Amino acid sequence: MPVIMPIKDLRNTSEISDMAHKIQEPIFITKNGYSDLVVMSSELYDKFAKINRIDQAIYESEIEMEEGGVSIDLDEAFEKLNRKYYG
């Protein structure tokens, strides 16, 4: 269940920080009854950012294939990576 709280509760910064680290979920802040901000721990933000980078890479790969990109065999891909990173 998402945590939702009014913006006036942001005065309790220490409590919100403790909550964000404890629940490891975004905390949605409302202003005048509407969604305004999202607060989360830095660890959770890093997790979301990593997932976003992976999703972006998949999306770019799909676009490349739609535009005529050429796929290569998995063994060939590993061989190229091994040469690149291990000589």
Backbone bond lengths (Angstrom), bond angles and torsions (degrees), N, CA, C in turn:
res aa  C-N    CA-C-N  psi(-1)  N-CA   C-N-CA  omega(-1)  CA-C   N-CA-C  phi
1 M - - - 1.437 - - 1.530 108.25 -
2 P 1.310 118.15 127.26 1.466 120.09 -178.69 1.527 111.72 -67.04
3 V 1.324 114.76 147.20 1.463 120.75 176.13 1.525 107.45 -92.32
4 I 1.337 116.02 124.31 1.463 122.11 -179.23 1.519 107.55 -127.00
5 M 1.336 116.24 131.56 1.460 119.40 178.67 1.519 110.86 -144.52
6 P 1.322 116.56 153.21 1.466 119.80 179.74 1.522 111.54 -72.90
7 I 1.314 115.91 155.72 1.456 121.86 -176.09 1.526 112.14 -61.01
8 K 1.320 118.49 -29.04 1.463 120.92 -179.84 1.531 111.81 -61.78
9 D 1.348 116.76 -24.21 1.465 120.53 178.99 1.530 112.61 -73.66
10 L 1.319 117.61 -8.72 1.468 119.86 178.22 1.528 112.00 -66.81
11 R 1.321 117.25 -12.28 1.468 120.41 175.80 1.526 110.72 -61.88
12 N 1.319 116.85 -28.13 1.471 122.20 -178.78 1.529 109.88 -89.92
13 T 1.327 115.93 62.03 1.467 120.25 -172.58 1.521 113.58 -59.74
14 S 1.313 117.11 -39.76 1.465 119.79 -179.30 1.528 111.06 -64.57
15 E 1.330 116.96 -42.26 1.460 120.56 178.77 1.528 111.44 -65.37
16 I 1.318 116.29 -41.25 1.468 119.91 179.59 1.521 110.28 -65.74
17 S 1.335 116.50 -40.66 1.465 119.98 177.21 1.524 110.64 -60.55
18 D 1.330 116.53 -47.57 1.468 120.40 178.88 1.522 111.01 -59.52
19 M 1.335 117.04 -42.78 1.458 121.58 179.96 1.526 110.84 -63.72
20 A 1.325 116.59 -45.28 1.466 120.46 -178.39 1.523 111.24 -60.71
21 H 1.325 117.18 -40.85 1.470 120.46 179.24 1.521 111.65 -71.97
22 K 1.330 116.34 -34.37 1.463 120.12 -178.07 1.523 112.05 -71.96
23 I 1.339 116.79 -48.65 1.468 119.01 -173.61 1.520 113.54 -85.16
24 Q 1.345 117.69 -20.29 1.465 122.36 -179.34 1.524 112.30 49.66
25 E 1.334 114.37 43.91 1.462 123.62 175.33 1.522 107.52 -136.71
26 P 1.315 118.31 154.74 1.462 119.79 175.88 1.536 110.69 -64.89
27 I 1.320 115.41 146.92 1.452 122.09 174.26 1.526 106.60 -110.76
28 F 1.317 116.43 120.42 1.459 121.39 -176.72 1.525 109.31 -91.37
29 I 1.332 115.80 126.12 1.454 122.53 -178.87 1.527 108.48 -104.78
30 T 1.338 115.33 130.24 1.466 119.69 179.71 1.525 110.32 -107.54
31 K 1.322 114.23 151.74 1.468 121.71 175.62 1.525 106.42 -132.73
32 N 1.311 116.18 123.31 1.475 122.04 -176.84 1.532 111.72 53.85
33 G 1.326 115.75 36.25 1.458 120.78 176.80 1.517 116.06 83.19
34 Y 1.342 116.79 1.33 1.466 120.65 -178.93 1.524 110.70 -118.11
35 S 1.306 116.26 150.02 1.457 121.43 177.58 1.528 110.01 -59.70
36 D 1.345 116.38 132.96 1.455 120.51 -175.72 1.525 112.63 -130.78
37 L 1.329 117.57 -44.28 1.458 122.12 -175.87 1.521 110.28 -139.66
38 V 1.333 114.56 162.19 1.456 120.64 171.05 1.521 107.13 -129.95
39 V 1.328 116.02 129.93 1.455 122.08 179.52 1.520 107.50 -115.14
40 M 1.344 115.69 137.53 1.462 119.68 177.55 1.516 109.30 -152.46
41 S 1.317 116.32 163.16 1.457 120.86 177.23 1.527 109.20 -69.67
42 S 1.317 116.20 157.58 1.464 119.33 179.24 1.529 111.25 -65.73
43 E 1.340 117.28 -31.15 1.464 120.17 177.65 1.531 110.71 -64.32
44 L 1.317 115.89 -42.80 1.466 119.92 179.34 1.523 110.20 -67.16
45 Y 1.326 116.91 -39.85 1.463 120.30 177.46 1.527 110.27 -60.08
46 D 1.335 117.81 -45.05 1.467 121.25 178.79 1.529 110.99 -59.76
47 K 1.335 116.63 -39.77 1.468 121.33 178.05 1.527 110.29 -62.67
48 F 1.349 116.97 -47.27 1.457 120.84 178.45 1.521 111.69 -61.90
49 A 1.328 116.92 -40.77 1.466 120.99 -179.58 1.532 110.25 -63.92
50 K 1.328 117.38 -40.24 1.474 120.88 179.07 1.530 110.36 -64.18
51 I 1.323 116.55 -44.88 1.465 120.38 178.62 1.525 110.25 -61.50
52 N 1.319 116.84 -40.57 1.462 121.25 179.59 1.527 110.92 -63.08
53 R 1.337 117.85 -40.74 1.469 120.75 178.73 1.525 110.95 -63.66
54 I 1.324 116.93 -40.31 1.468 121.07 178.58 1.524 109.95 -65.66
55 D 1.336 116.80 -46.22 1.469 121.04 178.77 1.527 110.84 -60.25
56 Q 1.334 117.23 -40.62 1.464 121.58 -179.90 1.519 110.37 -64.53
57 A 1.337 117.37 -41.37 1.465 120.71 179.22 1.531 110.67 -63.92
58 I 1.326 117.30 -41.07 1.466 120.93 177.98 1.527 109.88 -63.59
59 Y 1.327 116.51 -45.40 1.468 121.10 179.70 1.528 110.62 -59.33
60 E 1.329 116.97 -46.45 1.467 120.35 -179.52 1.527 111.08 -63.09
61 S 1.324 117.22 -36.69 1.461 121.00 177.65 1.520 111.56 -65.62
62 E 1.329 115.90 -40.88 1.465 119.78 178.82 1.525 110.81 -63.91
63 I 1.324 117.37 -41.75 1.469 121.77 178.24 1.527 109.77 -63.51
64 E 1.323 116.67 -43.10 1.469 120.64 179.43 1.528 110.84 -59.81
65 M 1.331 116.84 -41.57 1.461 120.06 -179.92 1.528 110.88 -68.47
66 E 1.333 117.19 -38.01 1.465 120.58 177.88 1.523 111.62 -64.65
67 E 1.325 116.38 -28.62 1.463 121.36 -178.65 1.526 112.40 -91.37
68 G 1.328 116.58 14.98 1.454 120.04 174.75 1.515 115.61 97.77
69 G 1.309 117.08 15.28 1.463 120.14 177.91 1.521 111.45 -60.30
70 V 1.309 115.72 154.53 1.463 121.17 -178.26 1.522 108.96 -105.78
71 S 1.332 116.08 126.65 1.463 119.39 177.47 1.522 109.11 -86.09
72 I 1.341 115.54 156.52 1.468 120.02 177.61 1.521 108.24 -124.32
73 D 1.304 115.17 159.51 1.451 123.19 179.70 1.532 109.51 -64.04
74 L 1.320 117.79 144.57 1.449 122.80 -178.87 1.530 111.89 -57.71
75 D 1.340 116.93 -43.52 1.466 119.82 179.37 1.527 110.90 -61.51
76 E 1.332 116.51 -39.54 1.463 121.26 178.31 1.533 110.28 -65.03
77 A 1.327 116.79 -39.72 1.460 120.69 179.19 1.522 110.59 -63.31
78 F 1.332 117.35 -45.32 1.466 120.25 178.91 1.525 111.06 -64.55
79 E 1.312 116.68 -38.28 1.467 120.55 178.14 1.530 110.39 -61.22
80 K 1.329 116.93 -45.19 1.473 120.61 178.55 1.525 111.46 -63.14
81 L 1.326 116.49 -42.20 1.453 119.32 178.94 1.522 112.17 -65.26
82 N 1.331 116.15 -40.90 1.468 119.60 178.30 1.530 110.93 -62.49
83 R 1.337 116.68 -42.75 1.469 119.04 177.25 1.516 111.80 -63.19
84 K 1.323 116.05 -42.27 1.466 120.53 -177.49 1.523 112.08 -64.88
85 Y 1.320 117.31 -43.65 1.455 120.11 -172.64 1.537 115.05 -99.83
86 Y 1.336 117.35 -19.33 1.460 119.16 -177.02 1.521 113.00 -124.74
87 G 1.321 116.18 6.18 1.460 120.63 176.98 1.448 110.97 80.55
